[in-house]
Amino acid sequence: MTIAILSVNHNKAPIDIREKVVFAPDKLTEFIQNLNAQKNILSNVILSTCNRSEVYINTAENDVENIEKTLIDWFAKIHNLEQKNLNEFLDFLVEEEAIKHIFSVASGLDSLVLGEPQILGQLKEAYQTSKNINGLDKDLEYLFQQSFRVAKTIRTNTKIGANSVSVAYCSVKLAEKIFSDLSQQNALLIGAGEMIELCAKHLQDKNIKKIIIANRTTEKAQLIANKYKNSEVIILNELSNKSHQADIIISSTASPIPIIGKGLIEKNLKKRKNKPIFILDIAVPRDVESEVGDLSNTYLYTIDDLTQIVEQNTKSRQQEKEQAVEMVNLETQKFLSQVDSLFSEELIKKYRQYANEIRDKTLKNAIKDIDNGKDINEVLKKTVEQLTNRLIHHPSKVLREKHYDENFQKIAKTLLIQ
């Protein structure tokens, strides 16, 4: 097996690139099946969040350059992009580096907000989506199960997750830089996912005056609103009539097109007599047209603008991060050793099966010869010779073919009985 990952993430790619490579949730099954249909691809998992779009594969291909070309060609084609426009934002990782990466992602070490716990749930969801449609093989499934174990081990044995902050927490902290007293402000939350629910919690902790939750349907939004006082639920079609009430707007949906346009905010500013509006768009693709940021008294931010708050969090956790990185490195080596051991056990099992088949066939022929009255000593001599020749035929052939390979020579010498 060869494990490989292709990634576009927040470390290299700005939001205007990341939003172009999002895997639409309603087409994820189709994408997984499409990728598995590519030559030599054995299984895959696709992770798509606001900060990363990543493809994890197990492939029968051993040539790294071929693997990279296959993945990049497929990735660019799926998103209708030219490869030359993607190259500088792509990370291609294989084997040890790929394993180290997935362990780091699962543990929150590669997140925008260091140690945030949401990514583990997102990774588990991506894994389950592939598993539900038989998109996984046992090797990739084992890798993901180990990544979940590693994440748990790191969170248990370090303080990387202690008093952890999230994108939602950072969002509210950013809002406080515009409005120092949130208890006098109204907030509009657009969407009804985990991120919006976390935002609602942090806003409530800051004694926000009122929360309006807007969603395509009201059912999920109402479940969130029921947990917090002074909350109201509206559908997206009501934004034109209600959004002017909001001093703070935080949007996080999976919409492929913007929900809030410049025209809507211009109308809101007039109704508000130019009272400032703070807008944080943490969706990828973006929910708010970028032109909104050109308006006076409008403070538009995207997820990439949370950098300063994130850096403060990272500095305070640097020692924990270093410890966690060491654990990831150790767990990566442990995993590689386990895979080598499993491979050896499987190889031994197959060779034993192969030897048993030869034994049974040779024994059957010997019994037949004895039953036909042939001399038992001659039969035994013939049987031993046949058994020896058949058992060493294939290994001898491989030894001749691989005589130039130094690594193979070392392994072969250790197998010779002195």
N, C-alpha and C positions, 0 to 999 in steps of 0.2 A: 504494500500500500504506500501511497504518497499523499500526505496531508498538505494542502495548500490553502491559502487565504488571499483574496483580493479585497482591498479595503479603500474606501474613500471616507475619511473621517475629519473631525474638527481640528486635528493637529496640523493638517496641511491645507485642507480645502475650506474656503469661506462659504458662507451660506448660499451665495448665488450659484455655486457649483453643487453643493450638497443637495439643494432642492431639485436639481436636474436629474439626480440619480436615485431618487427615492423609489422603492418598490411598493407600488400601490397594494394595500392590504387585500383588496378584493381580487387581485390577480396573482397573489403570492403562490397559490397552489399551481397555477399555470406556469409560473416562472421556474418553480422547483422541478416540475416534470420536464420542462423544456431543457433545462440544464442537464438533467440526468440522461437526456436523450443524446447529448453530445458524445463524441467518440471518447472512449476510455474513462468517462466520468461514472464512478460507481455509486456515489451518493452525495447529497449536499444539504446544507442548511443556509437560509438567507435571513440575515438580520438587518432590519431597516428601522432606524430611530431618527430623532431630530439631529443627532450628532454623528451618525455613521450609517453607511450602507456597506455591508460586508457579505461576502460569499465564502462559505467554508466548504471545501470539497475533499473527498477521498477519490483518488484516481489510480487506474492501473498503469498510467503512463509514468515512465521513470525519467524521461528527458525533461529537465526543469524548464528549458526554453520553450518546449512544445506546450507544457502545462500553462505557462504564463501567456503564451499567444492565444491558446484556446480560451482562457478565462477573459482576457482583455477584449478579444474579438466579440465574444458573446455579450459581455457587459456593455460594450459600446453599442452593439446592435440592438439590444433590448431597450436601451434608453434613447435610441435614435440620435446618437452623438458621434462625432468624428473622433477617432482615437487620439489624434494629435492634440485635441483640445482637453483631453483627460490625463495624458501621461504624467504631467508634473504633480498631479494630485493623487496619483495611485500609489498604494503600497502593496507589493506582492511578496508574500511570505511563504516559505516552504519548510516542512519538517520541523526541526527544533525551534526555529524562530516563529513558525506558525503556532506551535503548541504553546510556547511562551506567551504569545499574543492572546490566545483565547483564554488562558488562565488569568492574564492581566485584565482583560475585558470583564470577565465574570466577577473578578474581585473588586471592580471599580477603580483599578489603578490607571486605566487608560481613559477614564471619564473626564468630561469637562470639569465637573465638580468631583474632586478626588474623594473616593470612598462612598459615593452615593449608591444607595441600595437598589434603585429602580432598574438598573441595567441587568442585574441578575434575573429579575423577573422577565424582562424583555428577551433575554437570551433563552430562558426556559420556554417561553412562548414560541420563539422561533424554532427551537428544537422539537417541540411538540407538534407544531404545524407540519414539519417534514415527516415526523414519525407517523402521524395520522394518515398520511397518504403513501406510506411505505417508501419514503424518499431517503431513508437512512439504511446503511448497512451496519453490521456489528462493529466494525472498526471505528466509524465516525460516531456511532452511538456511545461506544465506550469512552471516546475522547470527551464528549460532552458531559457524560456522567461524571468523569473525573474532574472536569472543570467546575462542576457544581460542588463537588466535594472539596476541591482546593479553595474555592470562594468561602465556603463555610469554615474551613480550617483557618484561613487568614483572618476572618472576622472574629473567630473565637479566640485566637492567640495574639492578636494585635488590637490596637485601639483605633484602627483605620475607620471603623464604623461608629465609634463612640461620638455622641452628640453630632451625628452626621448631618450635613446640610444637603440640600438638593437644589435642582434648578428652580423649583418653586420657591424655596426659601430665599435664594439669591434674587429672584424676581421681586419679592416683597421688599427685600433690603434696598433694591434699586429704586423702588417706588418711594421709599422713605427719604431718598435723597432729593426728591422733587417736592413731596409733601411730608413735612416733619411730623405732623400729627394726623395719622390715618383715621382717627376716631371721628374726624370731621368730613371724611370723604366717602363717596359712593364708588363701588367697584363693579365693573361688568366683566364677567368671565365667560368666554366663548369656547364651547366644547363641553364634554362631560366625561373625559378620561381621567386617568390617575393623576396626571399633572394638574389638571384643573381642580380636582378634589384637594390636592395638597396645597394649592394656592389658596383655596377657600379656607383651609385650616389655618394657614399662617396669617391670612388677613384677619380671621376671627380672633387669633391670638393678639393681634394689634388693635383689637376693638374697632374694626372697620364699621362705619355707620350703617351701610347697607350693601348687600351683595345681590346682583342680578346675574342669573346663570342663563345663557342663551345656547340652545342646541337645536339640531335639526328636528329632533323629536323631544318630547318633554319627559318621558319615562325615566331615563337615566339621570337627567338633570335634576329631577324632583328628588331622587334618592340622595343626591348630594345636598340639595337645599334643605331637606328634612333634618339634617344634622346641625344646621347652623341657624341662629336667630336672625331676624331681619333679612330673610332671603326671599327672592322672588324668581320664578322661572318663566322664561319666554321662549318662543320659537324664533329661528333666525329671521323669518319674514317680518318680525316685529322690531328689528334693530333700528329701522328708520324712524320709528316712533318713540323708542325707549333709550337709545344709546346716548342721547344728549345729557341724560341724567348722570352719566358716569364721569367721574374725575380720573379714574384709573380703569384702563381696559387691558386685560390680559387674554390673549387668544392662543389656543392650542387645539387645532382640529386636524383632520386628515384630508381636508378639502384640496383637490388638485389645483384650484383657482382661488384668487383672493376673495375674501368675504367682505372686507372693509375697503372701500375706495376713497379717493381724495374728495369726491363730491359729497359723500356722507359726512365726513369730518368737517368740511367747510360749512355745511348746514348746521352741524352741532355747535360749532364755534359761534355762529350767529345767535343761536338760541341761548347759548351760555354767556353771551356778551363778552366773548374772547377770554373767558376764564380758562386757565391752562388745562390741557388734557395730557395725561401720561399714558402712552400705549406701549405695551411690550408684546411683541409677536414672537412666541417661542415655537411656532409651527414650522415644519419643513415638509413641503414647500410653504412659503410664507402666506399668511392669511391676510396681511395688510399690504396694500400697494405702496411701494417705496416712495412714491411722490407725496404721500401723506407727510413725510418728514420735512418737506419744503414749506409747510404751512407754519405761520407764526403761532406762538403759544401752544404748539404741539410738540411733545417730546416722544419721538418714536425710537424704540430700541428693538433690536433682534437678539436672539440667543447669543450671538457672537459678542454682544456688548456687555456681557456679564463678566468679562475677563478680570477686571480689577477686584471684584468681590471674590471671584474664584481664586485668584492669586493669594489673597489674604488667607483664605481657607487652606490652600496648599502649603503655605509657609508654616502654619501652625501644626501641620501634620507631617512635616518633612521626615522626622525621625521614624514615625510609624510607616511612612511610605518606604523608606529604606529597608526596614525590617520585612515588610510585605514583599518587596521586590526580591530580596534574598530567598524568601520562602517560595516564590514563584520559580526562581531559578532551580532551587532544590527539587521542587515538585516536577519540573520539566525533566530533569535528569532521571528522576524516579520513574516517571511515565515511560521515557524512552527505554529504560532497562526492563520495565514490565512488558513492553511491546516486543522487545527482543526475546525475552523469555517465552512469551506466548507464541511467538513465531517459531522458536526452537522446539517447543513442545508440539506444535502442530506439525512441524517438519518430521520430528521423530515418530509421531503417530502415523503419519502418511507412509513413512519408510517402513515402519513395522507392519503396516497393513500390506504394503507391496511385498515384503519378505514373506509374510504368511501366505499370500496368494501363490507365490512361487513354490513355497514348501508344500502346500496342499496339492498343487498340480503335479509336482515332481513325485510326491508320495503316491498319488493316485496311479501314475504311470508305473511306478515300481511294483505296487501291489498287483497291477494287471500283468506285468511280466512274470512275477512269481506264480500267479494263478495259471499262467500259460505254460508253466513247467520249466522256465529258464533257471539256470544255476543261480542260487541265491547269492553266492559270493560275487559273481559277475554283475548281478543286478545291483548289489550294494555299491560296488565300485563305480558303476555307471551313474547311479543316483547321486552319489557324493560329488562326482565330477560335474554333472548337470547343475546341481544345486549351487555349487561354487561359481561356475561360469555365469549362471543367470543372476546371481546376487551381485557379482562384481562387474557385470557388463556395463550397466549405465554409469556407475561411479567412475569406471575406467575411461569411458568415453568423455565424461565431463573433465576429468583430470587432464586428458590430452588437449582438450579444447581450451582449457584455462591455464595451461602451463606458464604463460607469460605474466599472469596476474599475481603480483607479490603477496597481496592480502589473502588471496585464495590459497597460495602455497603455504602460508603460515597456518591457516585453518586446517588444510589437508594434513600437514605434518603432525598436528596435535591429535589427529584421528588415527594415525598409524600406531599399531600395537608393536611395541619394541620387543 
